[in-house]
Amino acid sequence: MATATATIDLNAIRQNWQKLRRLSSGDTAAVVKANAYGLGVKQVASALYNEGARIFFIATAEEGAELRSIVGKIPDIYIFSGHMTGDTDLIKNYSLIPLINSIEQLSRHCELSKEQKFGIQLDTGMNRLGMEPMEWETVKELTLSLNPVLIMSHLACADEPRHEMNAMQLQNFRRLTDKINVKKSLSATGGILLGPEYHFDLTRPGIGIYGCSPMQDCFSVLKIEIPVIQIREIGRGETVGYGNTWTAPSKRKIATISAGYADGLFRLLSTNTRLYFQDIGCPIVGRISMDLIGVDITSLDVEPEKLELINSQQTIDKIAGGAKTIGYEFLTSLGNRYHRNYKGLIE
């Protein structure tokens, strides 16, 4: 089989969520947007539900409808994008909770689905989503009379604990929600790690569940194994891959493996990454192409059938760093060609 295998450890996902739950001083939700960060929303959300998660956050109403069919009627499902044009039927039919981001969305929700639960998202300085302070003050009294079930905001720099933005946003959130008797939420994974003053009533861990920074000492969630298609010996001065970007300094043994940038393995990884056979790292040589990668396996005394890209020695964060990106982008770019194998799957 020429297809790479991604093994997702659902037990590790459960344990990471429980760890973040124990660190949180209020209730703990789970963020499973973008197909559970690329790892499979059906399997991941089911595992988290079985572990006790009863509040989920997703990006869009369409994701919410899919999630409802997975987790059933009980959990609360919040939509970060709010109540967009065309979302009304999905919000009603699947009992979704839009997080209202603007006066326009508030008007739409009141007009089309006033009986449905909703939350409010406030902009405390990130300038991404949510009502700005002046906008909120204009409609606060009206909004509160409609009984929102949650008021939230999002931290811009929570992965940098000493960043002054964290304290500023905390102060802004407190000021905007002072004396309001509605459940409040400010923190995702990074905010949880900042400490209890950032937790409020509900935390929303996302990337930490999937074993990535800023979460520390988390359980490894992903292993990627890539088949070797062909092995050849090349002489000093021969090149590998498109553009002749790598030249053999001496006689070398090169494995061609079955993955590439169509599988989310960015071309920037070409000069910064190794693949592993047991505990031996073998460097990528030449450019990563759409479906194939050259790997120098001269240091091995066997001809391997497969090599490992993600394992206990080489984490998601390390791979992402080699491509000058972050774990979020790496995970959500993995693509559809992997054979996905789930450990800890409850049928």
TALIN-V736055 format. One record per pair of residues at least 24 apart in sequence whose C-alpha atoms are under 8 Angstrom apart, sorted by the first residue. I is the first residue (numbers start at 1). J is the second residue. Records with the same first field share a line. If there is no record, write none. Layout:
# TALIN-V736055
I=J, J
This chain:
# TALIN-V736055
1=227
2=227, 228, 229, 258
3=226, 227, 258, 259, 337, 338, 339
4=224, 225, 226, 227, 258, 259, 337, 338, 339
5=224, 225, 226, 338, 339, 340, 341
6=222, 223, 224, 225, 338, 339, 340, 341
7=222, 223, 224, 340, 341, 342, 343
8=39, 221, 222, 223, 340, 341, 342, 343
9=220, 221, 222, 342, 343, 344
10=43, 44, 47, 221, 342, 343, 344, 345
11=343, 344
12=219, 220, 221
13=44, 48, 209, 210, 211, 219, 221
14=47, 48, 51, 209
15=219
16=208, 209, 210, 211, 218, 219
17=48, 205, 208, 209
20=189, 192, 205, 208, 209
23=192, 193
24=192, 196, 199, 203
25=196, 199, 200, 201
26=199, 200, 201, 202, 203
27=201, 202, 203
28=53, 55, 202, 203, 204, 205
29=53, 54, 55, 56, 57, 202, 203, 204, 205
30=55, 56, 57, 204, 205, 206, 209
31=56, 57, 58, 204, 205, 206
32=56, 57, 58, 206
33=57, 58, 59, 63
34=58, 59, 63, 332
37=207, 210, 328, 331, 332
38=331, 332, 333, 334, 335
39=331, 332
41=67
42=67, 70
43=342, 345
45=70, 71
46=70, 71
47=345, 346
57=204
61=87, 90, 91, 96
62=90
64=94, 96
65=90, 94, 96
68=94
81=129
83=108, 109
88=112, 113
91=116
92=116
100=130, 131
101=129, 130, 131
102=130, 131, 135
103=131, 135, 139
117=148, 149
118=148, 149, 150
119=148, 149, 150, 151, 152
120=148, 150, 151, 152
121=151, 152, 153
122=151, 152, 153, 173
123=153, 154
124=153, 154, 169, 172, 173
125=156, 169
126=154, 155, 156
133=176
148=182
149=182, 183
150=182, 183, 184, 185
151=177, 182, 183, 184, 185
152=184, 185, 186
153=185, 186, 187
154=186, 187, 188
155=186, 187, 188, 191
158=190, 191, 194
159=190, 191, 213, 214
161=194
170=198
189=214, 215
190=214, 215
207=328
211=316
212=316, 317, 327
213=317, 327
220=311, 312, 315
222=310, 311, 316
223=308, 309, 310, 311
224=308, 309, 310, 311
225=306, 307, 308, 309, 310
226=257, 258, 259, 306, 307, 308, 309
227=257, 258, 305, 306, 307
228=255, 256, 257, 258, 304, 305, 306, 307
229=255, 256, 257, 258, 305
230=255, 256, 257
231=255, 256, 303
239=286
240=285, 286, 287, 294
241=285, 286, 287, 288, 289, 294
242=286, 287, 289
243=287
244=286
245=286, 287
246=285, 286
252=296, 297, 298
253=296, 297, 298
254=294, 295, 296, 297, 298
255=294, 295, 296, 297
256=292, 293, 294, 295
257=292, 293, 294, 295, 306
258=291, 292, 293
259=290, 291, 292, 293
260=288, 289, 290, 291, 292, 293
261=288, 289, 290, 291
262=290, 291, 335
263=290, 291, 333, 334, 335, 336, 337, 338
264=330, 333, 334, 335
265=330, 334
266=323
267=323
268=322, 323, 324
269=319, 322, 323
272=322, 323
273=319, 322
274=309
275=307, 308, 309
276=307, 308, 309
277=304, 306, 307, 308
279=313
